Amino acid sequence: MTQQEEPVWPSPYLSEGAAVPEAYPAPPQPGQPGYGQQGYARPGYGQPGNGQPGYGQSPQSPRRPMGRLGPGGQLTGRDPALAAAWERLLAMTMDWILILVAAFLAVQSPMLRIWSQLHAVIVNSQTSSQTATQTAINNVLQSPATTSTLVRFWLIAFAIALAYFWALSAAWGGTVGKHILGLRVVEAANRSKVSIRAAGVRAVAFLAGPAILLLVPDVGLIGGLIWVADCTVMLLDSRAQCLHDRAAKTVVIRKRRLDQQARSTQASPW
């Protein structure tokens, strides 16, 4: 006696003529076709599926973006090879000390004469009133001889500074202060040696603010604002560029970090 086969009733969950799936399919992923839709592919053995690695493949962690974490956990993206603001400020201080000493030696006699006059006023201030002392100091500082000497001093100082920053940056890659701290001025595009033209543009743009401030009293405030802006804009720039760096298309880098990157590139076979 044969067993009567049970009738197969159509499933109310499938469209007419559709076959029953082998197993309950996984729910469709966002942006991926679901079961029965065009482009759907059922993961099989040895094939990756649902974001999981396939057979013989090792799981990979998400690629971490390059850069440093700044305030609030945001990436700053600043290259660690770039010189920090304090390094550049210290190097500039060393350079200006050398420049001002050289300028002082060029006008040593009249500068010492001014100092002697001011020293005499200070000594006499012990027996004079404060008003008389202040008047005597103003007479020394505002005299034609003092004004002429100070103008000569600053003209010589800026002439020395122009030659100093221009020549050393072009020939040596940086000033004495930068070399002491291990810094170099390079082209921003490829970090190659700075050209003579770029070094000249950089030196002129750097000295414009302080020169206007000290040599053109009528618009000295404008020169002071230019100088402050030139020195502080690097704090907001991703490549730590001052205004004179942008004008010359240069950056200041730490030489040791650049050397480390060069050695890593040469050691890598790829």
Secondary structure, DSSP 8 states (H G I E B T S, - for coil): -----------TTS-TT----SS------TTS--TTSTT-----TTS-BTTB--TT---------SS-B-GGG-B----TTB--HHHHHHHHHHHHHHHHHHHHHHTHHHHHHHHHHHHHHHHHTTSS-HHHHHHHHHHHHTSHHHHHHHHHHHHHHHHHHHHHHHHHHHHHSS-HHHHHTTEEEEETTT--B--HHHHHHHHHHHHHHHHHHHH-GGGHHHHHHHHHHHHHGGGT-TT---HHHHHHTEEEEEHHHHHHHHHHHHH---
